[in-house]
Amino acid sequence: MNDDILEGREIPADEQDEIKDREVDIDETKIQFYEKLRRKAKGWTKDKTGKAGSKLAEYLFLLPDFFILCCRISVDKRVPRKTKLILGGIIAYVMLPLDIIPDFIPILGSVDDLVLVVMGLNMLLNEIDHKVIEDNWSGEGDVLQLMQKITAMAEKFLDKNILQRIKKWLHIKH
């Protein structure tokens, strides 16, 4: 990214500083450690759960990216205060130990977090420009397309009671 231009417009100096503040310097050895750990976890998941579990794990590995996305959107100046409050609730849900599916259950323990984050972001698409989400996404792939796939997967495979509890928490009509 050019420090002076983003999406074809010149960025004011104060916004440039904010963008630089959001950038994180990470030691290359830490990145390599993370990637090695991620590959091992994916391999273990594929060996233990087969093709279906491997696909689920692929989506679950996106949870940190979606969590960071929520954090970034919650401080984006283009986002209304009400929307930021909703995002704060979503962030708190992911961070708190009380979950619909307890986190100590391997693999499945993070499913409710991922589904709640994605459904919450989908709900907010009516209130914020898609560009805000795309601008704040640092994960791999098309964020909007990933959100659609994860939502479809949840609707198809997640227990209806769990899905209803997630929707109730988000105040989404069934």
C-alpha angles and dihedrals in degrees: 000000000000110000092223104042131047122175092348096305131102113250118225115241094250091053090048089056091049091050091049089049089057092052113096124210108217124184110246091232089058091051091049090049091050093048092048091049091047092051091049092049091049091048092048091048092050092048094047102037107026127220098325093049091045091057091048090050090050089059093043091056085064092062094091090050091050091046091054089046090056091048093050094046090049090063097038111118092219091065120090119241093245090056091048089055091053090049089050089057092049091049090049091050091055093047099044120085094227108092140159087242109031113245093228090072104096115247096343093061091076098042094088090050092052094044093047092049093048095044089046091052090047089053090051093052087084090059103039135044114263086233090068090059093044092047092054097043115107098166127100122275135015106320095207092050091048090051090054092049094048092047091049091048091050093048091049103041110019119097108264092232092054091046091050091050091051091048091046091052089052092042091238114157113238 
